[in-house]
Amino acid sequence: MNRVKSGVIRASVISGSIGALVAGGVAWAVASASGEHHDLATAQAAPNAAVAPSPNAAAMPSDVVADVAERAMKSVVSVSATKVMPTGMGSGFPGPAPFFFGLPAPRREAQGLGSGVFVRSDGIVLTNHHVVEGAKEIRVTTYDRRELPAVVLGSDEKSDLAVLRVKGNLQGLTPLPFGRSSSLRLGQTVLAIGNPFGVGQTVTQGIVSAKGRADLGITANEDFIQTDAAINPGNSGGALVDLKGQLVGINTAILSRTGGNVGIGFAIPSDMVKPIMEALISKGQVDRGWLGVGIQDVDSEMGEALELGSRRGVLIAEVRPDSPAERAGLKPGDVVTRVGATQVQTTGELRNAVALAGANKKVELTILRDGKERTISVALGKAPDREDRSAESGSGQSPASNSLDGFTVQPLDRDARQQLHVPARIERGVVVAEVEPGSAAARTGLRPGDVILEVDRRPVDGLQSFEKLWKGAGDKKLLVVYRQGRTLFLVTRR
């Protein structure tokens, strides 16, 4: 999974026939060719009923925490996944060696250790997708040291969730009840339970540091709870529990340059986990909603250019042909502020709200168009299995803007179309031919090959049209640009 940004590590541990493999002095992380790191995780889960705070009015807070931990730990299991890997992994080479002296690289078995959470009495265990991805055999170890076989019912790479069914004697295992992650408050105490480094069940305490963390590059659909409760390799798939003893998140990744805990961990919120789990159990897959737009965040300059005032939302930069968005009448330049009752201010929030609404479902979008608020009903489609992330993901915040000079344009003729692979739906515009390094145009974010489609929401029909619009615009200009298959907005200022 090459989405993981450098410094963000999937919390898990892997060992092989040669012994434990270590990286960064902590635990071995599989490194991609780009230098990005991600770990294969596993975990422990076991049974337990809802953990209520101690009814004893004289109980100290530490007693409440201890009561919760004692019960919840019985619902957390260790997950051991046997995988087949090339011997080049962990051999000192930068990555898997595809060939060894002209022959296919030898392969060996490796054990991935992570965590999981027992959530249903019929043997359902939740863990991370990356814990069990590609596993040929999976076994879970319960709190009372029973080792049981498990099979994957469904696994979802986009959310990094997997659902296992444990076979064998389930006597004594009690599910951990779901809590509502949406009700969590910043600063609220939470416990992280898992099997760090394979040492055995461990509980750590911290607080909810942030909610709604998205656009981290860990998974396609992100809405993470951030916590400073210690999460280390091996905690992947473990439980994040509130002081009611309820499951509010599935631990999945840490931000670290060493592989160890530095107080920045991420968990998938239970409000996202539950519907995905139910979809994987019933259908073996998740049918996410799809709008069919290119979107980008709105920073202060973009908000000013769009005359939004203090209002914020997510800018629609492109509407795909024959998409749910086009059929509903959405237009480039619309700013989405709500999906149903859910407020959205970032591309991650909009992407998640649409995805979780589900395929073939109707949603009400609140948008700003020409400074006026309106509501549009959209019948969502089904998200493609392998969708280009630029389609319904953020294209990033607008670059810094200054006076626009230091660039030349040329006609969007047949040769330019062929060379830049400009589709027929882009009917007119001008092509940025050169951008002087260090110029205001470069600082604004224009690149050679960009096709300028609009200046201040007026279409560019050709060179003369562009020159007239450019000279007639004010010090600040709003450009619509086509670039390598997507459309984005840029703001320029003198």
RAWOVEN-V135593 format. One record per backbone hydrogen bond with DSSP energy under -1.0 kcal/mol. NH is the residue of the N-H (numbers start at 1). CO is the residue of the C=O. Records with the same first field share a line. If there is no record, write none. Layout:
# RAWOVEN-V135593
NH=CO  CO
This chain:
# RAWOVEN-V135593
4=1
8=5
9=254
12=10
13=113
15=111
16=19
19=16
21=14
26=23
27=23
28=21
30=38
32=36
35=32
38=30
42=113
43=114
45=76
48=174
59=56
64=60
65=61
66=62
67=63
68=64
69=65
70=66
71=67
72=68
73=69
74=71
75=72
76=73
77=44  116
78=141
79=114
80=139
81=112
82=137
83=110
85=108
87=106
89=86
91=88
100=103
103=100
105=98
108=85
110=83
111=15
112=81
113=13
114=79
115=42  236
116=77
117=126
118=75
119=124
120=124
123=120
125=164
126=117
127=162
133=129
135=132
136=82
137=82
139=80
140=148
141=78
142=146
145=142
148=140
150=138
151=165
153=163
154=163
156=161
160=156
161=156
162=127
163=154
164=125
165=151
166=123
167=149
173=170
176=118
179=247
183=180
184=181
187=208
188=185
190=206
191=241
192=204
193=239
194=202
195=234
197=233
198=195
199=196
202=194
204=192
206=190
208=188
209=226
210=226
213=224
221=158
224=213
225=267
226=210
227=265
228=207
235=232
236=11
237=251
238=235
239=193
240=249
241=191
242=246
245=242
247=177
248=240
249=240
250=268
251=238
252=266
253=266
254=9
255=264
256=7
265=227
266=253
267=225
268=250
270=248
272=269
273=269
274=270
276=272
277=273
278=274
279=275
280=276
281=277
282=278
283=279
289=355
290=381
294=318
295=393
296=315
303=299
304=300
305=301
306=302
307=304
308=303
311=308
314=336
315=296
316=334
317=294
318=294
320=292
323=320
325=291
327=323
328=324
330=325
333=316
334=331
335=368
336=314
337=366
338=366
339=342
340=364
342=339
344=337
350=346
351=347
352=348
353=349
354=350
355=351
356=352
357=353
359=287
361=358
363=378
365=376
366=338
367=374
368=335
369=372
372=369
374=367
376=365
378=363
380=361
381=290
383=288
391=388
395=295
408=434
410=431
413=411
417=413
418=414
419=415
420=416
422=417
426=423
427=425
430=452
431=410
432=450
433=408
434=408
436=406
439=436
441=405
443=439
444=440
445=441
446=441
449=432
450=447
451=482
452=430
453=480
454=480
455=458
456=478
458=455
460=453
466=462
467=463
468=464
469=465
470=466
471=467
472=468
477=492
479=490
480=454
481=488
482=451
483=486
486=483
488=481
490=479
492=477
493=402
